[in-house]
Amino acid sequence: MKLFLSLILGLGFISCQSQSAGKVESKLEKENNKNEQQDILGYERVYALPTELDEISGITFLPGNLDVIYAVQDEEGILYAYSLSQTEIIGQYKFAGKGDFEEIATDGESFYVLESKGTIYSFPVDLKDSENKVKIHIDLLQKGEYESMAYDPQDESLMVVCKECKQDKGSPQLTAYRLSILENGNLSLKNNIIVSLEGVTSANGKPVKNLKPSALVKNNLQKKWFLLSSIDKNILILDTEFKPIETIFLDKNQFQQPEGITFDAQQKMYISSEKNNAENAMLFQFKN
């Protein structure tokens, strides 16, 4: 509950800012300093990202790491390592050619990158030792569009949620798939879960008939799932059974195109937003 309240307060603070998300870094630094001095309501920092990450679509941390955030963008099969302390890209690794890459997750041993058609790429986190070790996992999921995937340490599996799948059309629901990570590095479909949207409402109070998720992450401390929807500008919080608990609404003026969400080792939440009509892609950091 403490985390949820701080998120609401932090997001509320964002919505009342006069600065737009696309201001240049010098103005962002001034705003950051102001925020740090006044310690305002859970909001901590915002980063203006380099042009390589204009189309940033997924973010994750390695377990225990607080400085380097790993990101993918949805046009090139490249993994970027971005240092929060240096505010710059400090490394990159090409794992595939052009494609539509939407999400990234890690179990600490491998990175997993989700392509919109449901294909998953995996390779070791030791990027120096990753050459020719990229595995491509196909035909694990039903045909559809996918942008959300996260690692669940509880049973060492990957969770993938449909953005748009045939079986969900016409019903207030989402289909989620649990994939087992096998000892040989392969993935296997374990089961699927129907996420009911009954009782979930939009910002104007109307029932949500459909939701188009763009990112997923598990808060391991709270044991809750955070499902981000860029189109709907909200975060749906779910319990371990994938039953909706709460909804956080995002300010569309601040978050141009929020496509990525993750937590670091201290359970601070990060949301990345593509450039869209702003001057830069952005990375927002919140206190835990």
C-alpha positions in Angstrom: 0.0 0.0 0.0 2.9 2.3 0.8 4.3 1.8 -2.7 0.9 2.3 -4.3 0.3 5.6 -2.4 3.7 6.9 -3.3 3.1 6.0 -7.0 -0.2 7.8 -7.0 1.3 10.9 -5.3 4.4 10.8 -7.6 2.2 10.4 -10.7 0.0 13.2 -9.5 3.0 15.4 -9.1 4.0 14.7 -12.6 0.6 15.6 -14.0 0.8 19.1 -12.5 4.2 20.0 -13.9 4.4 22.9 -16.3 7.5 21.4 -17.9 6.7 19.1 -20.8 8.4 15.7 -21.1 10.4 16.8 -24.1 12.5 19.6 -22.6 16.2 19.6 -23.1 18.5 17.9 -20.6 19.7 21.2 -19.0 16.2 22.1 -18.0 15.6 18.6 -16.8 18.6 18.8 -14.6 17.3 22.0 -13.0 14.0 20.3 -12.4 15.7 17.3 -10.9 17.7 19.5 -8.5 14.5 21.3 -7.5 12.8 17.9 -6.9 15.7 16.5 -4.8 15.8 19.7 -2.7 12.1 19.7 -1.9 11.7 15.9 -1.7 8.3 16.1 -3.4 5.9 13.3 -3.0 7.8 10.3 -4.3 8.9 11.7 -7.6 12.7 11.4 -8.0 14.2 11.9 -11.4 13.6 12.0 -15.1 16.2 11.2 -17.8 16.3 12.6 -21.3 17.5 9.6 -23.4 19.8 9.6 -26.4 18.5 9.4 -29.9 19.4 5.7 -30.2 16.5 5.1 -27.7 13.9 7.3 -29.3 11.8 4.2 -29.9 12.6 2.6 -26.5 10.1 -0.2 -26.0 11.3 -2.3 -23.0 13.6 -2.0 -20.0 15.0 -4.2 -17.2 17.7 -4.4 -14.6 20.0 -7.3 -13.8 19.4 -8.6 -10.2 21.2 -6.4 -7.7 22.3 -3.8 -10.2 21.1 -0.2 -9.4 23.0 1.7 -12.1 22.7 0.0 -15.5 19.3 -0.3 -17.1 19.0 -2.5 -20.2 16.7 -1.5 -23.0 15.5 -2.5 -26.4 13.9 -0.4 -29.1 11.3 -1.6 -31.5 13.1 -1.3 -34.8 16.5 -2.9 -34.4 17.6 -6.1 -32.7 20.0 -4.3 -30.4 20.3 -4.5 -26.6 21.5 -1.2 -25.0 23.1 -0.7 -21.6 22.3 2.7 -20.2 24.2 4.0 -17.1 22.0 6.1 -14.8 25.0 7.7 -13.1 26.7 8.6 -16.4 23.5 9.3 -18.2 24.7 7.7 -21.4 24.8 4.4 -23.3 27.8 2.4 -22.1 27.4 -0.6 -24.3 25.3 -2.4 -26.9 24.8 -5.9 -28.3 23.3 -6.9 -31.6 21.2 -10.0 -31.2 19.0 -9.8 -34.3 18.4 -7.7 -37.5 15.4 -5.4 -38.0 12.2 -6.4 -36.4 9.5 -5.2 -34.0 11.0 -5.8 -30.5 8.7 -4.8 -27.7 9.8 -6.1 -24.3 12.9 -7.4 -22.4 13.2 -9.5 -19.2 15.9 -11.3 -17.4 16.4 -14.1 -14.9 19.9 -13.0 -14.2 21.4 -15.7 -16.4 19.8 -14.8 -19.8 18.1 -11.9 -21.4 14.7 -12.6 -23.1 13.4 -10.2 -25.8 9.9 -10.4 -27.1 9.0 -9.7 -30.7 5.4 -8.4 -31.4 4.5 -11.6 -33.3 5.3 -13.7 -30.2 8.8 -14.8 -31.1 11.3 -14.7 -28.1 15.0 -14.2 -28.4 17.3 -15.3 -25.6 21.0 -15.0 -25.0 23.4 -15.0 -22.0 23.7 -11.8 -19.8 27.5 -12.1 -20.2 27.4 -10.3 -23.6 31.1 -10.9 -24.2 30.3 -14.6 -24.3 27.0 -14.3 -26.2 28.3 -14.4 -29.8 26.5 -17.1 -31.7 24.5 -18.1 -28.6 21.2 -16.4 -29.5 18.3 -18.8 -29.3 15.1 -18.0 -31.2 11.9 -19.5 -29.7 8.9 -19.7 -32.0 5.4 -21.1 -32.1 5.1 -21.1 -28.3 2.2 -18.7 -28.3 -1.1 -18.4 -30.2 -1.1 -16.0 -33.1 -1.6 -12.4 -32.0 0.2 -9.2 -31.1 2.4 -9.2 -28.0 4.3 -6.4 -26.1 4.3 -7.6 -22.5 6.6 -10.1 -20.9 8.2 -10.5 -17.4 10.2 -12.9 -15.4 8.6 -14.5 -12.3 11.2 -15.7 -9.8 8.5 -17.6 -7.8 8.6 -20.5 -10.3 11.4 -19.4 -12.6 9.0 -18.7 -15.5 8.2 -16.0 -18.1 4.8 -14.4 -18.2 3.6 -13.1 -21.6 0.3 -11.1 -22.0 -1.6 -10.6 -25.2 -2.0 -7.1 -26.5 -4.4 -8.2 -29.2 -5.4 -11.8 -29.6 -8.4 -13.3 -31.4 -9.6 -15.2 -28.3 -10.0 -12.0 -26.3 -12.0 -10.0 -28.9 -15.5 -9.1 -27.7 -14.8 -10.0 -24.1 -13.4 -7.9 -21.2 -10.4 -10.1 -20.8 -6.7 -10.7 -21.6 -4.9 -14.0 -22.1 -1.6 -14.5 -20.4 0.8 -17.4 -21.0 3.3 -18.9 -18.5 6.5 -20.2 -20.1 8.8 -22.6 -18.2 12.5 -22.0 -18.6 14.2 -25.4 -19.1 17.7 -26.3 -18.0 18.9 -26.4 -21.6 17.8 -22.8 -22.1 14.7 -23.7 -24.1 11.2 -22.5 -23.3 8.1 -24.5 -22.9 4.4 -23.4 -22.6 3.2 -24.4 -19.1 -0.3 -22.9 -19.0 -2.4 -19.9 -19.9 -4.4 -17.6 -17.6 -7.5 -15.5 -18.4 -7.2 -12.1 -16.9 -10.7 -10.8 -16.3 -11.3 -7.0 -16.7 -14.6 -7.1 -15.0 -14.9 -4.3 -12.5 -11.9 -2.4 -14.0 -12.8 1.2 -15.0 -11.1 3.9 -17.1 -10.2 7.4 -15.9 -13.7 8.6 -16.7 -15.2 5.9 -14.6 -16.5 3.8 -17.5 -16.0 0.0 -17.6 -13.0 -1.2 -19.5 -14.1 -3.4 -22.3 -10.6 -4.1 -23.6 -7.0 -3.2 -22.6 -3.9 -3.1 -24.8 -0.9 -3.8 -22.6 2.6 -2.6 -23.6 4.7 -3.8 -20.7 4.7 -6.1 -17.7 6.8 -6.4 -14.5 6.5 -8.1 -11.2 7.2 -6.3 -7.9 8.8 -9.1 -6.0 8.6 -7.4 -2.7 4.9 -6.8 -2.9 4.2 -9.9 -5.0 2.1 -7.9 -7.4 2.1 -7.5 -11.2 2.2 -4.1 -12.8 0.7 -4.2 -16.3 1.3 -1.0 -18.3 -0.8 0.1 -21.2 0.5 2.9 -23.4 -2.7 3.4 -25.4 -4.9 3.4 -22.3 -2.4 5.5 -20.3 -2.7 3.4 -17.2 -1.1 0.8 -15.0 -3.2 -2.1 -13.9 -2.0 -3.7 -10.7 -2.8 -7.4 -10.3 -2.3 -10.0 -7.5 -0.4 -13.2 -7.9 -3.5 -14.9 -9.4 -3.6 -12.1 -12.0 -6.8 -10.6 -10.5 -7.0 -6.8 -10.8 -6.5 -4.8 -7.6 -5.9 -1.2 -8.5 -5.5 1.1 -11.5 -3.0 4.0 -11.8 -3.8 6.6 -14.5 -1.0 8.4 -16.3 -0.8 12.0 -17.5 -0.9 11.8 -21.3 0.9 15.1 -21.6 3.8 13.8 -19.5 4.0 10.3 -20.8 4.1 10.7 -24.6 4.2 6.9 -25.3 5.0 4.8 -22.2 6.2 1.5 -23.4 8.4 0.1 -20.6 8.2 -0.5 -16.9 10.6 -2.2 -14.4 11.8 -2.2 -10.8 15.4 -2.0 -9.6 16.8 -4.0 -6.7 15.5 -1.3 -4.2 12.0 -1.6 -5.7 12.1 1.8 -7.3 9.9 1.9 -10.3 11.0 3.1 -13.7 8.8 3.9 -16.7 10.2 4.6 -20.1 8.4 6.6 -22.8 9.1 6.8 -26.5 9.9 10.1 -28.1 6.7 10.4 -30.1 6.1 14.1 -30.4 8.5 15.1 -27.7 12.1 16.2 -28.1 13.5 13.1 -26.4 12.5 9.7 -25.2 12.2 9.8 -21.5 13.0 7.6 -18.5 11.0 8.3 -15.3 12.3 7.2 -11.9 10.1 7.0 -8.7 11.0 6.4 -5.1 10.0 3.2 -3.4 
